Amino acid sequence: MLALIALSLAACADRPLPFPLPVVDAGAVPMDAARPPLTPPDIVTRACLRIGACGLSPPNPKSVLPTPNSYASLSGCVSAADPDGPGSGLTDVEIACISSAPDCTTAANCLNGGLPQQPCPSAGRDLCDGNDVISCFANTTLTRRTVCAAQGLKCFMGTTGALCGISSCDSSTQDFVCMGNAQFGCFHNVLMPTEDCAAEGGTCVTVPPGIDPVPEGKCVGITDPDPCAGHAPGDSVCSGSNRVVCGGGSFSCGGSADYCQNGACITGPTCKTTCDGTLLTACLPLPEGKVTIDCAAEGFTGCDATIGRCTL
């Protein structure tokens, strides 16, 4: 196991963490015909096994508002751990730390700035510790720390608890505003960034009052990137899960298990989350697809097919 972790770490030591990380193929373990072959977990998958079993929900550096725990299932966690995706993303340091954590407290410390645990905030309200937000993982006594300064923000106490933002505000009279070429929103009496209009090729403008009695800042002029930019007419390229023939239109790649890769539609495997004793068969984001992992071999005691995770 340590060799597998070391190999995965070496692959990303000199560059930002890619997604998905290449699965280290240690060879399928022969099984009887009634069971699918085991898939050796890569470092991201191993971290997600621990996150799911411990009920941890990493703070989301891309959203200053609390978000649902998309990390509960193995497949949801692998998707959410993508540092370039819409989820929270995890750093390579956090992934390495959690993947090698021997227990839930150690894993939680990986998401607590590496600091020891402290008592959960009382009454379920997040608190400010300097410019860090301290909150408690749902249904646990373990704490997590969101470093507002990492986002260029500070910690403010809002009506529902601590949040990362730039200032206090009045949610009853203020909605979305433009500051420079970015949109900011007033949520729970904390003004926080909501959209970088410039990064999306747009402009933040203040529009006159409509249904709401106050002016509102909105991003306008945002267009989706052209997937055929730099390609010749007739070339096949991918746009999300669709295949695009430049100059000839866009075509869906079919069923939910299919996907587009290098301009061609690929038929993905039919996949359903199941448990067979301690064997967890899960559906990771395409193109990885179906994997089967022995929870017991990874240090867990059971398998939960309802959520799709190993259990303690």
C-alpha positions as semicolon CSV with decimal commas, in nm:
position;residue;x (nm);y (nm);z (nm)
1;M;0,000;0,000;0,000
2;L;0,279;0,241;0,087
3;A;0,449;0,171;-0,244
4;L;0,126;0,255;-0,427
5;I;0,093;0,586;-0,242
6;A;0,457;0,674;-0,305
7;L;0,422;0,599;-0,676
8;S;0,111;0,815;-0,708
9;L;0,272;1,102;-0,518
10;A;0,580;1,093;-0,737
11;A;0,362;1,134;-1,045
12;C;0,223;1,467;-0,925
13;A;0,515;1,606;-0,728
14;D;0,622;1,852;-0,998
15;R;0,284;1,964;-1,131
16;P;-0,067;2,048;-1,012
17;L;-0,275;1,744;-0,924
18;P;-0,438;1,613;-1,244
19;F;-0,786;1,468;-1,258
20;P;-0,852;1,195;-1,288
21;L;-0,524;1,064;-1,153
22;P;-0,395;0,767;-1,352
23;V;-0,495;0,444;-1,180
24;V;-0,186;0,250;-1,082
25;D;-0,249;-0,084;-1,250
26;A;-0,104;-0,344;-1,019
27;G;-0,286;-0,620;-1,207
28;A;-0,628;-0,762;-1,140
29;V;-0,654;-1,003;-0,851
30;P;-0,798;-1,336;-0,973
31;M;-1,143;-1,400;-0,828
32;D;-1,404;-1,669;-0,883
33;A;-1,638;-1,622;-1,178
34;A;-1,921;-1,490;-0,960
35;R;-1,723;-1,184;-0,854
36;P;-1,568;-0,905;-1,060
37;P;-1,190;-0,853;-1,035
38;L;-1,063;-0,619;-0,766
39;T;-0,932;-0,281;-0,872
40;P;-0,631;-0,146;-0,676
41;P;-0,737;0,200;-0,550
42;D;-0,530;0,498;-0,663
43;I;-0,440;0,765;-0,412
44;V;-0,756;0,975;-0,474
45;T;-0,983;0,672;-0,443
46;R;-0,808;0,564;-0,123
47;A;-0,855;0,911;0,026
48;C;-1,222;0,903;-0,071
49;L;-1,269;0,564;0,096
50;R;-1,155;0,722;0,423
51;I;-1,364;1,038;0,372
52;G;-1,680;0,836;0,311
53;A;-1,629;0,595;0,600
54;C;-1,559;0,881;0,843
55;G;-1,844;1,103;0,720
56;L;-1,613;1,394;0,639
57;S;-1,721;1,685;0,418
58;P;-1,422;1,899;0,311
59;P;-1,472;2,277;0,304
60;N;-1,535;2,417;-0,043
61;P;-1,279;2,681;-0,148
62;K;-1,485;2,755;-0,461
63;S;-1,800;2,842;-0,268
64;V;-1,809;3,051;0,044
65;L;-2,155;2,917;0,125
66;P;-2,203;2,582;0,299
67;T;-2,256;2,301;0,048
68;P;-2,420;1,956;0,078
69;N;-2,193;1,663;0,149
70;S;-2,122;1,540;-0,202
71;Y;-1,839;1,331;-0,056
72;A;-2,061;1,068;0,109
73;S;-2,036;0,811;-0,171
74;L;-1,712;0,694;-0,329
75;S;-1,818;0,806;-0,677
76;G;-1,940;1,144;-0,550
77;C;-1,617;1,200;-0,361
78;V;-1,393;1,120;-0,659
79;S;-1,595;1,371;-0,866
80;A;-1,593;1,636;-0,595
81;A;-1,222;1,595;-0,528
82;D;-1,143;1,720;-0,879
83;P;-0,952;2,047;-0,820
84;D;-1,067;2,177;-1,159
85;G;-1,429;2,070;-1,128
86;P;-1,737;2,234;-0,978
87;G;-1,695;2,062;-0,642
88;S;-1,471;2,167;-0,360
89;G;-1,152;2,012;-0,487
90;L;-0,873;1,881;-0,266
91;T;-0,507;1,973;-0,277
92;D;-0,243;1,710;-0,342
93;V;-0,125;1,756;0,017
94;E;-0,476;1,691;0,155
95;I;-0,524;1,384;-0,066
96;A;-0,189;1,237;0,038
97;C;-0,261;1,311;0,404
98;I;-0,610;1,158;0,406
99;S;-0,515;0,854;0,197
100;S;-0,257;0,751;0,455
101;A;-0,460;0,845;0,765
102;P;-0,505;0,545;0,998
103;D;-0,826;0,674;1,158
104;C;-1,100;0,937;1,132
105;T;-0,944;1,188;1,372
106;T;-0,619;1,190;1,177
107;A;-0,810;1,225;0,850
108;A;-1,013;1,515;0,991
109;N;-0,691;1,687;1,098
110;C;-0,585;1,681;0,730
111;L;-0,884;1,911;0,664
112;N;-0,828;2,112;0,980
113;G;-0,518;2,288;0,861
114;G;-0,312;2,005;1,005
115;L;-0,404;2,130;1,352
116;P;-0,537;1,915;1,638
117;Q;-0,910;1,887;1,687
118;Q;-1,093;2,139;1,902
119;P;-1,445;2,128;2,053
120;C;-1,723;2,160;1,797
121;P;-1,891;2,503;1,784
122;S;-2,194;2,517;2,014
123;A;-2,551;2,534;1,882
124;G;-2,435;2,420;1,540
125;R;-2,311;2,768;1,444
126;D;-1,972;2,801;1,275
127;L;-1,730;3,034;1,451
128;C;-1,441;3,258;1,351
129;D;-1,092;3,173;1,474
130;G;-0,904;3,476;1,348
131;N;-0,977;3,461;0,974
132;D;-1,054;3,088;0,973
133;V;-1,404;2,941;0,986
134;I;-1,432;2,656;1,238
135;S;-1,721;2,416;1,180
136;C;-1,815;2,063;1,275
137;F;-1,853;1,775;1,033
138;A;-2,219;1,669;1,025
139;N;-2,311;1,396;1,274
140;T;-1,959;1,385;1,416
141;T;-1,760;1,559;1,687
142;L;-1,476;1,632;1,444
143;T;-1,397;1,985;1,331
144;R;-1,279;2,130;1,002
145;R;-1,111;2,461;0,928
146;T;-1,174;2,682;0,624
147;V;-0,888;2,929;0,571
148;C;-1,060;3,241;0,436
149;A;-0,725;3,410;0,367
150;A;-0,649;3,141;0,107
151;Q;-0,933;3,293;-0,095
152;G;-0,830;3,651;-0,022
153;L;-1,119;3,684;0,224
154;K;-1,176;3,736;0,595
155;C;-1,405;3,569;0,848
156;F;-1,727;3,747;0,943
157;M;-2,011;3,641;1,171
158;G;-2,336;3,629;0,973
159;T;-2,690;3,553;1,079
160;T;-2,633;3,178;1,052
161;G;-2,272;3,165;1,174
162;A;-1,926;3,240;1,044
163;L;-1,867;3,285;0,671
164;C;-1,577;3,392;0,449
165;G;-1,635;3,730;0,281
166;I;-1,505;4,082;0,230
167;S;-1,735;4,274;0,467
168;S;-2,060;4,271;0,655
169;C;-2,378;4,374;0,474
170;D;-2,756;4,388;0,518
171;S;-2,926;4,103;0,332
172;S;-3,265;4,274;0,366
173;T;-3,156;4,570;0,151
174;Q;-2,863;4,436;-0,056
175;D;-2,852;4,154;-0,309
176;F;-2,588;4,122;-0,582
177;V;-2,345;4,404;-0,657
178;C;-2,057;4,467;-0,896
179;M;-1,713;4,538;-0,757
180;G;-1,466;4,585;-1,038
181;N;-1,548;4,315;-1,291
182;A;-1,672;4,062;-1,037
183;Q;-2,012;3,993;-0,885
184;F;-2,056;3,984;-0,509
185;G;-2,363;3,872;-0,316
186;C;-2,493;3,953;0,030
187;F;-2,582;3,626;0,204
188;H;-2,672;3,601;0,572
189;N;-2,534;3,955;0,620
190;V;-2,191;3,872;0,476
191;L;-2,076;4,011;0,139
192;M;-1,895;3,741;-0,054
193;P;-1,770;3,682;-0,411
194;T;-2,011;3,485;-0,628
195;E;-1,883;3,509;-0,987
196;D;-1,570;3,635;-1,163
197;C;-1,722;3,786;-1,475
198;A;-1,385;3,871;-1,633
199;A;-1,256;3,514;-1,598
200;E;-1,558;3,396;-1,799
201;G;-1,509;3,655;-2,071
202;G;-1,793;3,876;-1,952
203;T;-1,853;4,204;-1,775
204;C;-2,027;4,285;-1,449
205;V;-2,296;4,551;-1,495
206;T;-2,556;4,698;-1,264
207;V;-2,907;4,652;-1,403
208;P;-3,209;4,864;-1,300
209;P;-3,452;4,731;-1,040
210;G;-3,691;4,467;-1,169
211;I;-3,896;4,244;-0,943
212;D;-3,659;4,337;-0,661
213;P;-3,670;4,702;-0,555
214;V;-3,291;4,745;-0,567
215;P;-3,040;4,748;-0,857
216;E;-2,859;4,420;-0,912
217;G;-2,512;4,335;-1,038
218;K;-2,503;4,071;-1,311
219;C;-2,242;3,912;-1,536
220;V;-2,326;3,970;-1,904
221;G;-2,157;3,885;-2,233
222;I;-2,046;3,539;-2,121
223;T;-2,022;3,288;-2,404
224;D;-1,924;2,925;-2,401
225;P;-1,583;2,852;-2,553
226;D;-1,588;2,725;-2,912
227;P;-1,479;2,357;-2,904
228;C;-1,378;2,387;-3,271
229;A;-1,136;2,675;-3,217
230;G;-0,809;2,577;-3,385
231;H;-0,966;2,282;-3,566
232;A;-1,039;2,241;-3,936
233;P;-1,391;2,185;-4,079
234;G;-1,483;1,820;-4,055
235;D;-1,268;1,753;-3,746
236;S;-1,441;1,564;-3,465
237;V;-1,393;1,708;-3,116
238;C;-1,557;1,668;-2,777
239;S;-1,774;1,920;-2,599
240;G;-1,866;1,774;-2,263
241;S;-2,027;1,437;-2,332
242;N;-2,117;1,534;-2,691
243;R;-1,924;1,471;-3,013
244;V;-1,896;1,781;-3,232
245;V;-1,816;1,771;-3,604
246;C;-1,670;2,113;-3,679
247;G;-1,899;2,281;-3,928
248;G;-2,144;1,993;-3,906
249;G;-2,324;2,016;-3,573
250;S;-2,324;1,848;-3,234
251;F;-2,422;1,487;-3,166
252;S;-2,503;1,322;-2,833
253;C;-2,296;1,018;-2,748
254;G;-2,608;0,827;-2,648
255;G;-2,680;0,675;-2,310
256;S;-2,574;0,798;-1,968
257;A;-2,292;0,542;-1,960
258;D;-2,141;0,673;-2,284
259;Y;-1,891;0,956;-2,316
260;C;-1,680;1,145;-2,568
261;Q;-1,303;1,104;-2,580
262;N;-1,064;1,241;-2,843
263;G;-1,355;1,326;-3,072
264;A;-1,510;0,978;-3,062
265;C;-1,806;0,836;-2,873
266;I;-1,706;0,561;-2,631
267;T;-1,951;0,311;-2,486
268;G;-1,908;0,307;-2,110
269;P;-1,974;0,006;-1,889
270;T;-2,313;-0,055;-1,731
271;C;-2,254;0,011;-1,364
272;K;-2,450;-0,028;-1,041
273;T;-2,326;0,022;-0,686
274;T;-2,339;-0,309;-0,496
275;C;-2,186;-0,485;-0,196
276;D;-2,084;-0,850;-0,180
277;G;-1,966;-0,899;0,174
278;T;-1,686;-0,646;0,209
279;L;-1,646;-0,606;-0,169
280;L;-1,767;-0,266;-0,289
281;T;-1,846;-0,227;-0,658
282;A;-1,879;0,143;-0,730
283;C;-1,927;0,363;-1,034
284;L;-1,649;0,619;-1,060
285;P;-1,675;0,912;-1,303
286;L;-1,621;0,815;-1,664
287;P;-1,401;0,709;-1,826
288;E;-1,292;0,506;-1,520
289;G;-1,634;0,347;-1,479
290;K;-1,685;0,039;-1,266
291;V;-1,435;-0,056;-0,994
292;T;-1,449;-0,325;-0,727
293;I;-1,258;-0,272;-0,404
294;D;-1,218;-0,498;-0,101
295;C;-1,309;-0,270;0,192
296;A;-1,157;-0,515;0,441
297;A;-0,823;-0,512;0,258
298;E;-0,825;-0,131;0,285
299;G;-0,874;-0,142;0,664
300;F;-1,252;-0,102;0,685
301;T;-1,503;-0,342;0,837
302;G;-1,801;-0,334;0,603
303;C;-1,971;-0,210;0,289
304;D;-2,274;0,017;0,247
305;A;-2,446;-0,028;-0,092
306;T;-2,717;0,229;-0,013
307;I;-2,466;0,515;-0,013
308;G;-2,183;0,341;-0,197
309;R;-1,897;0,345;0,052
310;C;-1,688;0,135;0,288
311;T;-1,784;0,149;0,656
312;L;-1,615;0,133;0,993
